């Protein structure tokens, strides 16, 4: 190849590169190959951005010189803000501030409500602790929202979009938590209430006070213990007929560990609901995939607790593609009851949200819990019992459409009170909050809550041999492919050299 041809080719390549760089500045696009479309803004976010009338300014307080696993949070957050700015037509403005650069910047971050967190950093074979800021303040007219800590792996789009929505809406939608009858109140559902109150005005209400029931997007009843009167059920029915959404998390059975026996719970809600073709049965649902209870055992002078699988705590890992269950990974119910659908009204449509596994069973209310029982496959003679549904339609012959969500367990979103309070599985909280949002809000924000936090472990159902094959194949296959590529490349180069030698010799 002559020098002139070489220079010509180089100039052409340079011109192509410059042209592509110029075009890329004018037209931006990205391909998102992640399974949950992590880097693609959802329709809910786009709707919120389109509705913005005033500029929202995001001040992101992130420390510099963070370890790579933490620094990626800043990169992901910045990428997200760039996309928000681009898709909002400039209605989102942002700036990044390093609080460690000056005392004034650090004071500004702390006054905004962003506190530093201590992270472990490895430096010269030593582990030391370093102060780090990972938060943001959103400003819209005279209002502010704070994201005090953006957790690695958290659903950033949900946090950002819901904060923008809170700033931009003039008034939060109202939802009512019906109390009395021994039902759970806001004090006993701390985790779920703290999330709901970010976007809704949550009020505890008395079903008999009709004036209190006006203008609610949805009503919630969780784990009532005592019967509702005929008058109260009629009021509830009129609310559903008027289009108010209704979430029912009901126990029809209950387990008592002090006597190791089950008992019935009578509220009248199951019978009232049965006229719609949705029947909550009064029996226990059992599943071979289940949670465990801790049993105290003694060996010699030592006492220790042993976890024992307990089929009365169904563990659900498979979910349909529904806004309420999207992104969930595992839900644990306790002493749940199955739901039977016999819908005769063609205007009502129901989606099944939760099912037990193919190895399931039911037991009557008066059952005795033998915790040490050795369960066999033959004990589970039923399959895929329904534990949760979402329905839409004209209930009770109404001309208005309304939504209804029913769960066959009332305790799954309940923390409890005082020293009896317990921390809930995060997906249990997400399931409850998603259901409320599906009833009360059509923005689709609930689909974002679990976006970007999916883990994909090797499933527990696989045998140990299959799990090991998958594990070692994942480790060895990339190395094997690199070696094969190297060998092929070496062979091609050797063949090319041999051909050059033959050409010179001839």
Backbone torsions as a table, in degrees:
resi	resn	phi	psi	omega
1	UNK	NA	127.4	-178.7
2	UNK	-73.3	160.3	179.9
3	UNK	-62.1	-35.7	-178.9
4	UNK	-63.2	-44.2	178.4
5	UNK	-63.3	-39.8	179.8
6	UNK	-61.6	-45.6	-179.9
7	UNK	-64.0	-38.1	-180.0
8	UNK	-62.9	-45.1	179.8
9	UNK	-63.1	-41.6	179.1
10	UNK	-62.3	-40.7	179.6
11	UNK	-64.9	-40.4	179.2
12	UNK	-63.7	-44.2	179.5
13	UNK	-62.3	-41.3	179.2
14	UNK	-62.9	-41.0	179.8
15	UNK	-64.4	-39.6	179.1
16	UNK	-64.1	-43.8	-178.8
17	UNK	-62.9	-44.4	179.9
18	UNK	-63.2	-40.8	-179.8
19	UNK	-63.8	-44.4	179.6
20	UNK	-62.8	-39.1	179.0
21	UNK	-63.6	-41.2	180.0
22	UNK	-65.9	-43.7	-179.4
23	UNK	-63.9	-38.8	-178.3
24	UNK	-65.2	-26.9	177.1
25	UNK	-75.1	-23.2	-178.1
26	UNK	-91.7	-34.7	-177.6
27	UNK	-127.5	115.2	-177.7
28	UNK	-106.5	134.9	171.2
29	UNK	-149.7	156.6	178.0
30	UNK	-140.9	150.1	176.4
31	UNK	-107.0	130.2	-177.9
32	UNK	-112.7	107.0	-177.7
33	UNK	-98.1	5.6	179.5
34	UNK	-70.5	147.9	-175.3
35	UNK	-61.2	-36.3	-178.2
36	UNK	-101.6	17.6	179.4
37	UNK	52.0	50.8	-173.8
38	UNK	-62.3	-32.2	-174.7
39	UNK	-104.6	18.7	177.8
40	UNK	-117.2	125.9	-178.9
41	UNK	-68.5	138.7	-178.6
42	UNK	-77.6	166.2	176.3
43	UNK	-62.6	-34.4	179.4
44	UNK	-61.3	-44.5	178.5
45	UNK	-65.0	-43.2	-179.2
46	UNK	-62.1	-38.4	177.8
47	UNK	-63.4	-42.3	179.7
48	UNK	-63.6	-42.9	-179.6
49	UNK	-66.3	-38.7	179.9
50	UNK	-65.8	-30.6	-178.0
51	UNK	-81.6	-6.7	-178.5
52	UNK	-67.1	132.0	176.5
53	UNK	-106.1	-27.5	179.5
54	UNK	-117.4	158.7	-179.5
55	UNK	-72.0	135.0	171.6
56	UNK	-104.1	123.6	179.8
57	UNK	-101.3	129.8	179.4
58	UNK	-109.9	117.2	173.4
59	UNK	-101.0	110.4	-177.0
60	UNK	-98.6	121.8	-179.9
61	UNK	-102.9	102.6	-179.5
62	UNK	-129.3	133.4	177.3
63	UNK	-74.3	154.3	174.7
64	UNK	-90.3	172.1	175.3
65	UNK	55.3	45.7	176.3
66	UNK	-89.5	153.9	175.4
67	UNK	-61.4	153.7	-172.2
68	UNK	-52.9	-39.9	-176.5
69	UNK	-68.1	-25.6	177.5
70	UNK	-90.4	-36.7	-179.2
71	UNK	-61.0	-27.7	179.9
72	UNK	-64.3	-24.6	177.5
73	UNK	-63.7	-44.3	179.2
74	UNK	-63.3	-42.9	-179.8
75	UNK	-61.6	-46.6	-179.2
76	UNK	-63.7	-40.5	-179.4
77	UNK	-66.4	-39.5	179.3
78	UNK	-66.6	-42.6	177.7
79	UNK	-58.8	-40.3	-179.4
80	UNK	-65.6	-41.7	179.9
81	UNK	-66.2	-36.8	177.0
82	UNK	-60.6	-43.4	179.6
83	UNK	-66.7	-40.8	177.6
84	UNK	-61.4	-44.6	-178.8
85	UNK	-62.1	-42.8	-177.4
86	UNK	-67.6	-45.0	-175.1
87	UNK	-78.7	-15.6	180.0
88	UNK	-91.6	-2.3	-178.1
89	UNK	67.0	33.5	177.4
90	UNK	89.2	6.2	179.6
91	UNK	-80.4	-8.8	173.7
92	UNK	-114.5	121.3	175.5
93	UNK	-117.5	148.1	-177.7
94	UNK	-146.2	158.0	173.1
95	UNK	-148.4	147.4	177.9
96	UNK	-106.3	132.5	-178.5
97	UNK	-123.1	132.4	175.8
98	UNK	-95.6	105.7	-176.8
99	UNK	-62.4	-19.6	-177.4
100	UNK	-83.9	-4.1	-176.2
101	UNK	-76.2	-26.6	179.0
102	UNK	-157.0	160.7	179.2
103	UNK	-66.2	-34.3	-179.5
104	UNK	-65.0	-42.3	-179.2
105	UNK	-65.1	-38.4	179.1
106	UNK	-67.5	-41.2	177.1
107	UNK	-61.5	-40.2	-179.8
108	UNK	-61.5	-43.3	179.8
109	UNK	-63.9	-44.5	-176.9
110	UNK	-70.0	-36.3	177.1
111	UNK	-67.3	-26.8	177.6
112	UNK	-76.0	-10.8	179.9
113	UNK	100.3	14.8	-180.0
114	UNK	-104.2	109.1	-177.2
115	UNK	-95.3	146.7	178.7
116	UNK	-71.6	153.0	173.0
117	UNK	-116.8	151.8	180.0
118	UNK	-95.9	126.1	179.4
119	UNK	-121.2	152.6	177.8
120	UNK	-85.9	130.5	-180.0
121	UNK	-126.5	133.6	178.4
122	UNK	-92.3	124.6	-179.2
123	UNK	-139.0	117.9	179.4
124	UNK	51.4	55.7	177.0
125	UNK	61.7	17.7	176.9
126	UNK	-126.2	146.0	177.5
127	UNK	-100.7	124.3	177.5
128	UNK	-130.0	162.4	-179.6
129	UNK	-96.8	141.3	-177.8
130	UNK	-131.9	140.9	178.5
131	UNK	-80.0	134.9	-177.7
132	UNK	-140.1	142.3	175.6
133	UNK	-109.1	130.7	179.0
134	UNK	-141.3	68.9	-177.2
135	UNK	-145.7	179.2	-178.3
136	UNK	-154.5	152.7	174.9
137	UNK	-121.1	130.7	178.3
138	UNK	-107.3	133.3	-176.6
139	UNK	-123.8	127.9	178.4
140	UNK	-138.7	115.9	-171.1
141	UNK	48.3	-114.9	-178.7
142	UNK	-103.5	9.5	-176.8
143	UNK	-106.5	152.7	179.7
144	UNK	-133.9	147.5	170.5
145	UNK	-129.5	141.1	-176.6
146	UNK	-115.1	133.9	167.5
147	UNK	-107.4	91.7	-170.1
148	UNK	-65.4	-30.5	-177.9
149	UNK	-151.9	116.7	178.2
150	UNK	-93.3	106.0	-171.2
151	UNK	-77.6	137.2	173.7
152	UNK	-56.2	131.4	179.7
153	UNK	84.7	-1.6	-178.7
154	UNK	-77.2	165.1	179.5
155	UNK	-80.0	87.8	-174.8
156	UNK	-64.3	-41.1	-176.5
157	UNK	-63.1	-39.6	178.8
158	UNK	-63.8	-45.9	-178.3
159	UNK	-60.2	-44.6	-177.0
160	UNK	-71.2	-46.5	-176.9
161	UNK	-67.5	-41.5	-179.4
162	UNK	-67.5	-34.5	177.2
163	UNK	-66.5	-41.5	178.9
164	UNK	-64.3	-39.7	-179.7
165	UNK	-65.1	-42.6	179.6
166	UNK	-59.6	-36.9	-179.5
167	UNK	-72.1	-31.9	-169.4
168	UNK	-94.3	-19.8	-179.2
169	UNK	-86.2	139.3	-177.4
170	UNK	-71.6	-33.2	-176.8
171	UNK	-146.5	135.5	-179.5
172	UNK	-72.3	143.0	173.8
173	UNK	-62.2	151.0	-177.4
174	UNK	-99.7	133.9	172.3
175	UNK	-128.7	145.8	-175.0
176	UNK	-113.3	131.0	176.0
177	UNK	-102.8	109.7	-175.9
178	UNK	-77.8	121.4	-177.8
179	UNK	-107.9	-174.0	-173.6
180	UNK	84.3	173.8	179.8
181	UNK	60.8	20.3	-178.8
182	UNK	75.5	12.0	-177.9
183	UNK	-72.1	157.0	179.3
184	UNK	-69.4	135.7	176.2
185	UNK	-105.9	-174.1	-176.7
186	UNK	-64.4	-30.4	-178.8
187	UNK	-68.0	-24.7	-177.7
188	UNK	-100.5	5.1	176.6
189	UNK	-129.9	56.0	-171.5
190	UNK	-59.2	-44.4	-175.8
191	UNK	-65.0	-49.0	-177.9
192	UNK	-66.5	-41.3	-177.9
193	UNK	-64.4	-39.5	-178.4
194	UNK	-63.4	-33.6	178.1
195	UNK	-75.6	-43.4	-177.4
196	UNK	-63.7	-37.6	-175.6
197	UNK	-70.2	-11.3	174.1
198	UNK	-65.8	-34.6	-173.3
199	UNK	-117.6	-12.9	-174.7
200	UNK	-130.4	157.9	170.5
201	UNK	-95.1	105.2	-174.5
202	UNK	-96.5	126.4	179.8
203	UNK	-125.9	140.1	170.2
204	UNK	-83.6	130.9	-175.4
205	UNK	-133.4	158.8	176.7
206	UNK	-102.1	125.2	-175.7
207	UNK	-61.4	-24.7	-178.0
208	UNK	-81.5	-13.7	179.0
209	UNK	-93.5	90.6	-171.9
210	UNK	-60.7	-34.5	-177.5
211	UNK	-62.3	-30.4	-179.8
212	UNK	-70.8	-17.9	-171.3
213	UNK	-87.2	0.3	-176.3
214	UNK	-75.3	144.7	171.4
215	UNK	65.1	26.1	174.2
216	UNK	-92.0	136.0	175.7
217	UNK	-71.1	-37.1	179.8
218	UNK	-156.0	159.1	177.6
219	UNK	-119.8	148.2	-176.0
220	UNK	-128.8	134.8	171.7
221	UNK	-128.7	122.5	-176.7
222	UNK	-124.5	122.4	171.2
223	UNK	51.0	51.1	173.6
224	UNK	-69.3	154.3	-177.4
225	UNK	-116.2	-21.2	-174.0
226	UNK	-117.3	158.8	-174.9
227	UNK	-67.3	145.0	171.0
228	UNK	-87.4	145.1	179.5
229	UNK	-78.6	165.9	177.6
230	UNK	-59.3	-41.6	-179.6
231	UNK	-61.7	-43.1	-179.6
232	UNK	-65.3	-39.3	179.4
233	UNK	-66.1	-35.1	177.3
234	UNK	-66.5	-39.3	177.3
235	UNK	-63.2	-43.9	179.1
236	UNK	-61.0	-41.9	-179.8
237	UNK	-63.3	-41.1	-180.0
238	UNK	-65.6	-34.5	177.6
239	UNK	-64.2	-44.1	179.0
240	UNK	-64.1	-40.6	179.5
241	UNK	-62.6	-29.7	179.8
242	UNK	-82.9	2.0	175.4
243	UNK	99.1	4.1	178.3
244	UNK	-74.1	133.3	177.5
245	UNK	-70.7	150.9	-178.3
246	UNK	-135.5	126.4	174.8
247	UNK	-111.5	123.4	178.3
248	UNK	-119.2	119.7	171.3
249	UNK	-117.3	101.3	-165.7
250	UNK	-121.7	140.0	168.8
251	UNK	-98.9	126.7	169.1
252	UNK	-104.1	-12.7	175.0
253	UNK	-136.3	161.7	-178.2
254	UNK	-147.3	144.6	178.1
255	UNK	-102.9	136.7	179.8
256	UNK	-117.2	108.2	-177.2
257	UNK	-73.4	-17.6	179.5
258	UNK	-70.9	-29.5	178.4
259	UNK	-113.3	-5.8	-176.0
260	UNK	57.2	34.4	179.7
261	UNK	-130.6	155.7	175.9
262	UNK	-92.7	161.9	175.9
263	UNK	-149.6	158.4	-177.8
264	UNK	-83.9	150.0	174.0
265	UNK	-119.2	120.3	-176.3
266	UNK	-109.3	113.6	177.4
267	UNK	-119.8	-16.5	-175.9
268	UNK	85.2	-12.0	-177.8
269	UNK	-69.4	-38.3	-178.9
270	UNK	-64.1	-43.2	178.7
271	UNK	-66.1	-40.0	178.6
272	UNK	-61.7	-39.4	-177.2
273	UNK	-73.2	-26.6	-173.7
274	UNK	-59.4	-29.4	-178.7
275	UNK	-66.7	-15.4	177.3
276	UNK	-87.7	-5.5	-177.2
277	UNK	94.2	7.2	178.2
278	UNK	-112.3	112.5	-174.5
279	UNK	-112.5	123.1	174.3
280	UNK	-98.2	109.7	-171.4
281	UNK	-77.1	153.0	-178.3
282	UNK	-98.2	73.0	177.2
283	UNK	-158.3	164.0	-178.7
284	UNK	-85.1	138.5	173.1
285	UNK	-99.7	127.0	-179.5
286	UNK	-114.7	149.4	-178.8
287	UNK	-142.7	138.8	177.8
288	UNK	-67.3	-28.0	170.9
289	UNK	-86.7	109.8	-170.5
290	UNK	-149.1	166.8	172.9
291	UNK	-80.4	-177.8	-176.7
292	UNK	-126.6	158.2	172.9
293	UNK	-116.9	153.4	-178.5
294	UNK	-93.0	124.1	-177.6
295	UNK	-116.2	131.3	-179.3
296	UNK	-80.3	129.4	179.1
297	UNK	-127.1	154.5	-179.2
298	UNK	-126.1	132.8	176.8
299	UNK	-132.7	109.8	-174.7
300	UNK	65.4	-125.6	178.9
301	UNK	-90.1	-2.7	-172.4
302	UNK	-101.9	139.6	175.3
303	UNK	-118.6	131.7	-179.7
304	UNK	-145.3	159.9	-179.6
305	UNK	-98.7	135.7	179.8
306	UNK	-122.5	128.4	175.4
307	UNK	-74.3	131.5	179.9
308	UNK	-125.5	130.8	178.6
309	UNK	-58.7	134.3	-173.8
310	UNK	-132.1	101.5	-171.9
311	UNK	-61.7	-10.6	178.1
312	UNK	-78.9	0.2	176.4
313	UNK	-115.9	77.7	-175.9
314	UNK	-59.0	134.2	178.2
315	UNK	-111.6	116.7	-174.9
316	UNK	-106.4	127.1	-177.5
317	UNK	-120.9	-10.8	-179.7
318	UNK	-111.7	133.0	-174.6
319	UNK	-134.4	147.9	176.1
320	UNK	-76.4	166.5	178.3
321	UNK	-82.9	79.8	-178.2
322	UNK	-128.6	147.5	-179.0
323	UNK	-54.7	-29.2	-177.7
324	UNK	-76.7	-30.8	-173.7
325	UNK	-110.7	-0.7	-176.0
326	UNK	-61.1	129.3	176.6
327	UNK	85.3	-6.9	179.2
328	UNK	-73.8	150.6	-178.4
329	UNK	-118.8	-35.8	175.1
330	UNK	-157.3	136.9	179.2
331	UNK	-124.0	133.9	177.3
332	UNK	-114.8	124.3	173.2
333	UNK	-106.4	156.7	175.9
334	UNK	-127.6	127.1	-180.0
335	UNK	50.6	55.1	-177.8
336	UNK	-85.5	163.2	177.4
337	UNK	-120.3	145.2	-180.0
338	UNK	-77.3	154.9	178.8
339	UNK	-111.1	137.2	176.6
340	UNK	-116.2	129.7	-179.5
341	UNK	-102.3	123.7	174.6
342	UNK	-133.4	60.5	-172.8
343	UNK	-74.2	118.6	177.2
344	UNK	-105.7	-17.9	178.6
345	UNK	-83.6	116.7	-175.4
346	UNK	-69.3	-14.6	179.6
347	UNK	-80.4	-11.8	-177.6
348	UNK	-101.4	129.9	177.5
349	UNK	-122.9	134.4	-178.7
350	UNK	-124.9	133.8	173.0
351	UNK	-105.1	133.6	176.4
352	UNK	-80.1	125.6	-178.8
353	UNK	-96.1	-39.1	-173.8
354	UNK	-132.6	133.1	174.6
355	UNK	-133.5	149.1	171.1
356	UNK	-76.3	178.9	-178.2
357	UNK	-79.2	-177.1	179.9
358	UNK	-74.9	-8.3	175.8
359	UNK	-111.6	87.0	-175.9
360	UNK	-132.4	172.1	179.5
361	UNK	-159.9	166.9	172.5
362	UNK	-126.7	152.3	176.3
363	UNK	-136.8	151.1	-177.1
364	UNK	-70.6	167.4	-176.0
365	UNK	-57.9	-39.7	-172.7
366	UNK	-86.6	23.7	-175.5
367	UNK	-67.5	155.2	175.8
368	UNK	-103.9	130.5	-178.3
369	UNK	-87.5	107.5	174.7
370	UNK	-95.2	95.1	-172.8
371	UNK	-63.2	-31.2	-176.8
372	UNK	-90.9	9.4	-179.0
373	UNK	-62.6	137.3	175.5
374	UNK	-89.6	104.2	-175.3
375	UNK	-77.9	139.9	177.2
376	UNK	-116.4	161.2	179.1
377	UNK	-57.0	-34.8	-177.4
378	UNK	-67.8	-15.2	176.7
379	UNK	-72.8	-16.8	-176.0
380	UNK	-110.0	89.1	-173.1
381	UNK	-101.0	10.2	177.7
382	UNK	-123.6	171.7	-173.6
383	UNK	-140.8	138.2	169.9
384	UNK	48.3	61.8	174.8
385	UNK	-71.2	140.2	-178.1
386	UNK	-84.3	128.2	-179.9
387	UNK	-118.1	-6.1	179.6
388	UNK	-161.5	139.1	179.2
389	UNK	-138.7	157.6	171.7
390	UNK	-126.3	123.9	-174.9
391	UNK	-124.8	149.5	175.9
392	UNK	-134.7	147.3	176.3
393	UNK	153.1	-168.6	180.0
394	UNK	-95.3	88.2	-176.7
395	UNK	-76.2	147.7	176.5
396	UNK	55.7	33.1	176.9
397	UNK	72.0	17.6	-179.1
398	UNK	-73.6	155.2	174.6
399	UNK	-86.7	-12.5	178.9
400	UNK	-96.7	142.0	176.3
401	UNK	-84.2	146.3	175.7
402	UNK	-145.3	170.8	-178.1
403	UNK	-116.6	148.8	179.6
404	UNK	-142.9	133.9	175.1
405	UNK	-121.6	132.6	-179.9
406	UNK	-128.6	130.4	173.4
407	UNK	-118.8	138.6	-178.4
408	UNK	-84.2	25.2	175.3
409	UNK	-148.9	128.2	-179.2
410	UNK	-93.4	-9.9	-171.9
411	UNK	-96.2	-10.4	-170.9
412	UNK	-63.3	-27.9	176.4
413	UNK	-100.4	11.6	-171.8
414	UNK	-100.1	123.3	176.2
415	UNK	-80.0	-36.5	-173.9
416	UNK	103.1	179.3	-175.5
417	UNK	-117.8	150.5	172.9
418	UNK	56.5	-135.9	-177.2
419	UNK	-73.1	-12.9	178.3
420	UNK	-83.5	-6.8	-177.1
421	UNK	-63.8	143.0	-178.6
422	UNK	-132.0	154.7	177.2
423	UNK	-84.5	133.1	-176.3
424	UNK	-90.2	154.1	168.0
425	UNK	-57.5	130.8	-175.1
426	UNK	-57.7	-36.5	-179.0
427	UNK	-69.0	-29.2	174.6
428	UNK	-61.6	-43.0	179.3
429	UNK	-66.1	-43.7	-179.2
430	UNK	-62.3	-39.7	179.5
431	UNK	-60.1	-45.6	-178.5
432	UNK	-65.5	-47.8	-177.7
433	UNK	-66.8	-40.7	177.2
434	UNK	-58.8	-40.1	-179.3
435	UNK	-64.7	-41.8	178.2
436	UNK	-63.4	-43.0	-179.1
437	UNK	-66.5	-36.6	178.1
438	UNK	-64.1	-36.3	179.1
439	UNK	-74.3	-33.8	-166.2
440	UNK	-107.4	-15.2	-168.6
441	UNK	-141.9	135.7	179.8
442	UNK	-108.5	19.2	-178.7
443	UNK	-79.5	-20.5	-179.6
444	UNK	83.4	10.5	-179.3
445	UNK	-62.1	-29.3	-177.3
446	UNK	-60.5	-26.5	-179.7
447	UNK	-69.3	-17.5	-176.3
448	UNK	-88.6	-15.7	-172.8
449	UNK	-59.8	-36.7	-177.6
450	UNK	-103.4	7.7	-178.2
451	UNK	-69.8	134.0	174.1
452	UNK	83.8	6.1	-179.5
453	UNK	-121.3	14.4	-178.7
454	UNK	-69.3	137.1	170.1
455	UNK	-111.4	150.1	-178.1
456	UNK	-126.1	72.5	178.6
457	UNK	-73.1	160.0	173.0
458	UNK	-65.1	127.4	-169.9
459	UNK	-62.6	145.8	-176.8
460	UNK	-69.0	-17.4	-176.3
461	UNK	-73.8	-17.4	-177.7
462	UNK	-72.6	149.8	175.3
463	UNK	-74.2	159.7	-177.3
464	UNK	-56.7	-38.9	-178.5
465	UNK	-62.3	-45.0	-179.6
466	UNK	-66.5	-38.0	178.4
467	UNK	-63.0	-41.0	179.9
468	UNK	-67.2	-38.4	178.9
469	UNK	-61.1	-46.2	-179.9
470	UNK	-63.6	-41.7	-177.3
471	UNK	-63.8	-48.2	-177.5
472	UNK	-73.3	-30.3	177.3
473	UNK	-65.0	-39.8	177.4
474	UNK	-62.8	-33.6	-177.9
475	UNK	-80.7	-42.1	-171.6
476	UNK	-85.2	-36.4	-172.9
477	UNK	-55.7	-47.2	179.1
478	UNK	-60.2	-40.7	178.8
479	UNK	-63.7	-41.4	-179.7
480	UNK	-62.1	-42.7	-179.4
481	UNK	-64.6	-38.5	178.7
482	UNK	-64.5	-42.3	179.7
483	UNK	-63.4	-43.9	179.4
484	UNK	-61.0	-42.8	179.5
485	UNK	-61.4	-42.1	179.6
486	UNK	-63.4	-42.5	-179.9
487	UNK	-64.5	-42.9	179.6
488	UNK	-63.8	-41.8	-179.3
489	UNK	-64.8	-41.7	178.9
490	UNK	-64.0	-39.5	179.8
491	UNK	-65.5	-41.2	179.7
492	UNK	-65.1	-40.5	179.9
493	UNK	-67.1	-39.1	179.2
494	UNK	-64.4	-41.5	179.9
495	UNK	-64.6	-37.5	180.0
496	UNK	-66.5	-41.2	178.5
497	UNK	-62.9	-42.2	-179.8
498	UNK	-62.5	-38.4	179.3
499	UNK	-66.8	-39.3	178.5
500	UNK	-63.6	-40.3	178.7
501	UNK	-62.4	-44.0	-179.4
502	UNK	-63.5	-37.5	179.9
503	UNK	-65.0	-43.5	-179.4
504	UNK	-65.3	-40.1	-178.6
505	UNK	-67.3	-33.1	-179.4
506	UNK	-78.5	NA	NA
